[in-house]
Amino acid sequence: MSLETIAPITLEAIELRRIALPLVSPFRTSFGTETARDILLVRAITAHGEGWGECVAGNDPLYSSEYVEAAEHVLRHHLIPRLAAHRSCLDAHEIASILEPVKDHRMAKGALEAAVLDAQLRGAGVNLGEHLGAVRDRVPSGVSVGIMNSLDELERVVGGYLADGYVRIKLKIEPGWDLEPVGMVRRVFGPHVPLQVDANTAYTRDDGAHLARLDEFGLLLIEQPLPEDDVTGHALIAREVRTPICLDESIVSRHAAIDAIERGACSIINIKAGRVGGYLEAVAVHDACAERGVPVWCGGMLETGIGRAMNLALAALPNFTITGDVSASDRFWKHDVVTSPVRLDAGHVHLPSGAGTGVEIDRDFLQSVTTSAVTISW
Ligand code: NPG
């Protein structure tokens, strides 16, 4: 799909702002436990207004090699300087090719592109969802449930989310925390709750028979059982289990998505804009999957209201036919950095409708949680 052209902007400066936000409860995955996030926000300052992007790199390089300190460094010293020559007439759609000589660092690149895209769309009075090709104004909301200390705790937490209205549950799993918790959730909450699991690379090629024991629970999918570079291993596992295999960490670009699909490694893809280098590449992944009949869903990376609004715009594209990790802000945050945090409404979340991301920053709160801010101007 080719997106409508929007007027370029003149970039005057970029602000890199770090904020510290505590999570409402610890979030444990097979790769670690998070209790608070150190989040890097990117602000594009233009002659006619500003735009915001959020970098999803974690505190530590545990989900991928990117982490927040490195993201700030590469933005300051390698990515932002490369925009200088283009800054008087900059289009977000050119940024990926301008930054292409710098290898990887997709979360950092994606945040910079997002800030410029938001500024451009605000300037043009165009909503992000509309620009990306959204076909709905609300999407069903799924929730990701971390690894717990006990089955009782898991039962309580899942029961709470179902009572809130979440329409799909994703359980984090790892060796030793898989068959039992999944079996308990099925037993207690019934066979009709849409349920899926996410291993975040915690298993090996030898675990095919073990993972096949999850088949009896009627899961929607098993996400990323093996390490990200083992695409062939996923193809082997996909032949051993009946439950569809979905890839997350392995899919770092449109090219990687096509390769994984062609090799039979997955029949569903989780799209996270940060992981693939930005929302525009995310649309390209979406389109490539649609052309190949592979459904996608929108992943989440504990975003604030800025990234959450952008994810909603993406999740409203037509091939996002599977419920995503697009939960309400209060799933993670007591206080969000935007004035109208995402709220759950009958199991759905609504796309903001204004220009750009459509959300406004709560400036006082943002200031109160800021730990550092640097402005790079020309
Ligand atoms: O809803 O934002 C959310 C969290 C969804 O489980 C979730 N994200 O592996 O997909 C994941 C996981 C994650 C979180 C990954 C933080 C990396 C960082």
Residues whose N, C-alpha, C, O or C-beta is under 5 A from the ligand:
A	BS01	NPG	Y63 S144 G299 G300 M301 L302 E303 D325 S327
